[in-house]
Amino acid sequence: MQQREEKHLEASLESLITQVAHVKNALHSFIFKLENEYERLTWPSVLDNFALLSGQLNTINKLLKNEKTPSFRNQLIIPLLLSQDRDDDLAKVTEQRVPVFSHEIVPDYLRTKPDPEVEEQEKLLSIEAARIGPEVAQKQIQTLNKLCSNLLEKLSNPRDERDAESAALRQNKCWFNPADTSALVGAVAFGKGLSKCPKNKYIPCAPSLMPGGPPTLQQVTMGAAGQQGPLGGPPQQQGQPGRTSLPVAIRQGRGFAGTFQAVIRV
Amino acid sequence: MEAPPVTVMPVTGGTINMMEYLLQGSVLDQALESLLHRLRGLCDNMEPSTFTDHELVYLLKGQQGNPFILRARRSLSQPAAPWHLRYLGQPEVGDKSRHALVRNCVDVAASHSLPEFLNEMGFRMDHEFVANGHIFRKGAMKVVVSKLSRILVPGNTDNTERLSLSYLVELSVLAPAGQDTVSEDMRSFAEQLKPLVHLEKIDPSKQRH
């Protein structure tokens, strides 16, 4: 009987040690990635690492809950010998993490109770729980269960339903105002909504300007087309083949190109 | 009075007749950041450049017909840069299925004496405004997101008041006449900006009423 129990104990210890070794390796590679490949790391791969760790912890939990696992609580570990000397075998087994089995490591590695602060908090929580009474506690438990199930339901619903809702929400948000569009376009196109300038600067364009016009105008026309026409010719000649036609003051002759370049040369 | 439409004019040499293909839309202030992010992603990778321009629109009223319009623009953020003079023709009413507004466009640079020159020529300033915002490029396409402000005291560009709570978004391409693939490209680019902003062909003459 005892031998069987011992065998159980040993087997479960072995499997626990392997599981913990898996967790250790996963943590090791994750830390390495975080420290060295920091720039190339993407959030999905970080999530993958966390998922791996969580899965491994789950396995360990299941292992401990397993019926075949004897209760480890009944076992005692008593350090038989503590020494300040370096123990090479221990160092090798623990990959240089525990070189000396001394008094300093005992409280950390052979701890059975949680940290003092954690213990305090647990005590407070259990006092609080005892204070509120069983009915209130039951109601709180029920509310929590309801919230969780609602959330699970929403998450497990088909994706299409969720997308339809969010699309409808997005459409309600307006990014532009058509009235504003027409106002702005009107302003740019012909000054709708912009104050018009006073008319006092208006000089009527008429042939009266032409006779005795400044000599530079003549230069313009010569430069433009090499054609001469009498200054003060007929004001507007529409339907002339030619590109843009400015009346009177600039345009002379017919069919020249590059009017604007000519204008600017003045 | 306007230049006769491109299609009936013989080519008499000189510069190539450039057409401006235009799509316009607007976006509310609160959506501006998202739009800028999207444009930064979609457009060519360059330093996002902002601009502040003062545009004056000059009219020359002839004996008959519509007045002749010239637009003079200067940069308030770079005062030493030359003025920019632009002529925009009437939108071409050819193909209804064409996705963008197409109009004849002539652009030249001018010296700082442009306003006095235009006044001497007989032009009268009709209105002016200040536009500031961001400009993005994607290949030949240019996207301008600008906030328009009206000038309260003529000539004083510091004292301005916003026209509306939206930014004007314009997608434009300057191309020689007759290239209809341009409007297809513009339309597919505009699709990518939905639903933030709906860029569409807005006929200014219809806006007048």
Interface residues (C-beta under 8 A of the other chain):
Chain A: R170 Q171 C174 W175 F176 N177 D180 T181 S182 A183 L184 V185 G186 A187 V188 A189 F190 G191 K192 G193 L194 S195 K196 C197 P198 K199 K201 Y202 I203 P204 C205 L209 P235 Q236 Q238 G239 P241 G242 R243 T244 S245 L246 P247 A249 I250 G255 F256 A257 G258 F260 Q261 V263 I264 V266
Chain B: M1 A3 P4 M9 P10 T12 G13 G14 T15 N17 Q24 G25 S26 V27 L28 A31 S34 L35 V57 L60 K61 G62 Q63 Q64 F68 L85 Y87 V106 V108 A109 A110 S111 F117 N119 E120 M121 G122 R124 M125 D126 H127 E128 F129 L148 R150 I151 L152 P154 L163 S164 L165 S166 L168 P195 L196 V197 H198 I202 P204 Q207 R208
